[in-house]
Amino acid sequence: EVQLVESGGGLVQPGGSLRLSCAASGFTFSKYWMDWVRQAPGKGLEWVANINQDGSQKNYVDSMKGRFTISRDNTKNSLYLQVNSLRDDDTAIYYCAREGHAFDNWGQGTLVTVSS
Amino acid sequence: QSVLTQSPSASGTPGQRVTISCSGSNSNIGRHTVNWYQQLPGTAPKLLIYSNNQRPSGVPDRFSGSKSGTSGSLAISGLQSEDEADYYCAVWDDHLENWVFGGGTKLTVL
């Protein structure tokens, strides 16, 4: 069974940083593109970034370029998102998703709250 | 404002057929296949339809998808109370070089 488990969220002050993690199991992690998608409270889904199988290709939504960094460790079956210079409007649930047939598996999400 | 346009809400009574549309452009739906996600209240999204009209294993055949030009559609037949959820379309956009989601449609079963 495919499992994606996010962690690393929490309460952080504006300007702060967090490193989100996603532990994958139940499939060959190194064969898939992986993505981060976020959802602000009461709002819709917003794609954040993706990374290819060996980490050599990364794409980001323009508004997060330079502040967010996606990475992966295939030896640990893990996906990461380093989020820096956090702003109030970065408050959201951050989901990791496997990119097979579209986003075919999702984690339960980790909540990031940016507030002073 | 989303690159993909969805009506904010839709509704139907049990047993009815409802359709949710997703309007895009030549840089996204016009060039790539449309995917649909269902998000039940308080849960993570779930893939419902991929590649315009393909259902993942376990998705009932009451759910179907189609695409024409720069628009995609999700149809739900034999509406059930458990179908009450938010539905999102998504597609790759060549101009933006990223995935884009529609704003979502909240389906209410009356």
Boltz contact constraints between the chains, C-beta under 6 A:
constraints:
  - contact:
      token1: [A, 44]
      token2: [B, 103]
      max_distance: 6.0
  - contact:
      token1: [A, 44]
      token2: [B, 104]
      max_distance: 6.0
  - contact:
      token1: [A, 45]
      token2: [B, 88]
      max_distance: 6.0
  - contact:
      token1: [A, 45]
      token2: [B, 101]
      max_distance: 6.0
  - contact:
      token1: [A, 47]
      token2: [B, 98]
      max_distance: 6.0
  - contact:
      token1: [A, 47]
      token2: [B, 99]
      max_distance: 6.0
  - contact:
      token1: [A, 59]
      token2: [B, 98]
      max_distance: 6.0
  - contact:
      token1: [A, 61]
      token2: [B, 98]
      max_distance: 6.0
  - contact:
      token1: [A, 95]
      token2: [B, 44]
      max_distance: 6.0
  - contact:
      token1: [A, 101]
      token2: [B, 50]
      max_distance: 6.0
  - contact:
      token1: [A, 102]
      token2: [B, 35]
      max_distance: 6.0
  - contact:
      token1: [A, 102]
      token2: [B, 47]
      max_distance: 6.0
  - contact:
      token1: [A, 102]
      token2: [B, 50]
      max_distance: 6.0
  - contact:
      token1: [A, 104]
      token2: [B, 47]
      max_distance: 6.0
  - contact:
      token1: [A, 106]
      token2: [B, 44]
      max_distance: 6.0
  - contact:
      token1: [A, 106]
      token2: [B, 45]
      max_distance: 6.0
  - contact:
      token1: [A, 108]
      token2: [B, 44]
      max_distance: 6.0
  - contact:
      token1: [A, 109]
      token2: [B, 44]
      max_distance: 6.0
